[in-house]
Amino acid sequence: MKLADILVIIGFFVVAVVVIAIILFLIFLLIFDRNQKSHSILRNYPALGRVRYFFEKIGPEMRQYWFNSDTEGKPFSRDDYEHIVKGAKYKRDVVGFGSRRDFDEEGFYVRNDMFPKLTEEIKMDDEAKVFTKRYLLLKDPLFSQREEKWEDDESPAYLLHDDDAVVIGPNTKYPFKLKGLIGMSAMSYGALGKNAITALSKGLGMAKGTWMNTGEGGLSPYHLEGDVDIIMQIGPGLFGIRNKLGDVDWEELKRKSEIPQIKAFELKLAQGAKARGGHIDGEKVNPEIAEIRKVEPYKSVDSPNRFHQFSDVPTMCDFIEKIRSTTGKPVGMKIVVGGNDSVEELAKYMKETGKGPDFITVDGGEGGTGASYQELIDSVGLPIKSAIPILVSTLQKYGVRDRVKIIASGKLFTPDRIAIALAMGADLVNIARGFMITVGCIQTLKCHSNACPVGVATTDPDLQKALVIDEKKYRVVNFLVTLRKGLFRISAAAGIDSPVHFEPKHVMYKDDKGIVYSLENILQEIQQQTGSVS
């Protein structure tokens, strides 16, 4: 028998075995599906049922890449996502042909000035430079890998002039001075992996004039990698400063405050996506994270809905005073505004006693999270454009607005959104998910599962290998510098020389009928609702 004939017989035999195996497997599935009791459709239609579940499984990806329009996707549309990625990767924020915004819908608009500021009239720190790397797109063919060149880049840092620097806690022993208006919102190590936190720390440090918030998970070594200014958040679980009994270890707090990078502390009362304590699944709590948080390894961790150390405004302010006296550094609080009277008691007490926070971070209901519940993420807490005016008007009512700085957060990831928040009364802005996207997030919505495929929201060592720190850190720099550049650009269009000068008069609101209102008038109505004016 010839070799060719032998090979044909072997090939036929292999194919027959494979076909028989497939048939037997399908018969097994048929019998199994007919007899299982969990899925009705599989009992009656095993084959079609399997096809149905397959398409259901890939539905999110199909919608994201095929069926949703560029402006439809949630939480971030494809337009939103690409805007962040292009700024981070290419350090470009130019678009062609025209806007994709629906101008028939209601919304806010920045009021342009007839005589905008010239480039030479912009007031900023002209000496501060940023040295980074960016991609230059050479070719983007349809059926092969795009061709890109990675090149060195030097540009202005687009920091505020010294005269416009924002100072938090000017009367504390160690005030916190900021020359940038944009920082990283609270994201804990544990919710994010060490590579993600390290890339963010290094990138923010290179960008200068900014800060990163540790999140309630405590200070990790990776937050310190980039020598960036840090706001250490303290949640109800007291992670990182707790003793074995779960109470405050004041000596540990003092030790943390002596770390030069830590510039301020923030009490987390609530978060926009969850008006409750934080949660981290046990599989994420490896021994290192357990040591940082002072908890047991591989056990799910829930921090309480609120602090055990205080139960009302007076005792909370006493707690703030004790942290401030222990550390010598500014102390703030993170809140979610729920209604017109949400901060009434706080503002009144601040006026009567002189006590209170040095800054208030107000998080909108549209803010993100690693893990929360549908009823909280969708329906608890006001969105940021409603929350800022309520907070500002209430503080003004009691004459304490000038004592605190306001940091706003909640999908403020573009210069125009930031400008509108500043005009409403915010002093500074926090961003979280925008920075997550710069280090590789592709919105798979698996932050809670420890299965993030791009190594961002996971502590799995194998998955984290996808995130290359020495590449992603430059994307963080580029995104932030591009944002700051855009903020100065929109300031110039509004006729002001610095974004710190945004006021309500610089923003208009158009309703769905085309009628225009000034933000000043809208804020006056809010002031009447909060009792700020008679």
Secondary structure as UniProt FT lines:
FT   HELIX           3..35
FT   HELIX           40..44
FT   HELIX           46..57
FT   HELIX           59..62
FT   HELIX           63..67
FT   TURN            70..72
FT   HELIX           78..90
FT   TURN            103..104
FT   STRAND          107..110
FT   HELIX           119..121
FT   STRAND          129..139
FT   STRAND          147..156
FT   HELIX           162..164
FT   STRAND          166..168
FT   TURN            170..171
FT   STRAND          176..178
FT   STRAND          182..184
FT   TURN            190..191
FT   HELIX           194..207
FT   STRAND          211..213
FT   TURN            216..217
FT   TURN            221..226
FT   STRAND          229..234
FT   TURN            236..237
FT   TURN            239..240
FT   TURN            244..245
FT   HELIX           250..257
FT   TURN            260..261
FT   STRAND          262..268
FT   TURN            272..273
FT   STRAND          279..280
FT   HELIX           282..284
FT   HELIX           287..293
FT   TURN            297..298
FT   STRAND          301..302
FT   HELIX           313..327
FT   STRAND          331..335
FT   TURN            340..343
FT   HELIX           344..353
FT   STRAND          359..363
FT   TURN            365..366
FT   HELIX           374..379
FT   HELIX           384..397
FT   TURN            398..399
FT   HELIX           401..403
FT   STRAND          405..409
FT   HELIX           415..424
FT   STRAND          428..431
FT   HELIX           433..438
FT   TURN            439..440
FT   TURN            447..450
FT   TURN            453..454
FT   HELIX           461..464
FT   TURN            465..466
FT   HELIX           469..493
FT   TURN            494..495
FT   HELIX           499..501
FT   HELIX           504..506
FT   STRAND          507..510
FT   TURN            512..513
FT   STRAND          516..518
FT   HELIX           519..530
//
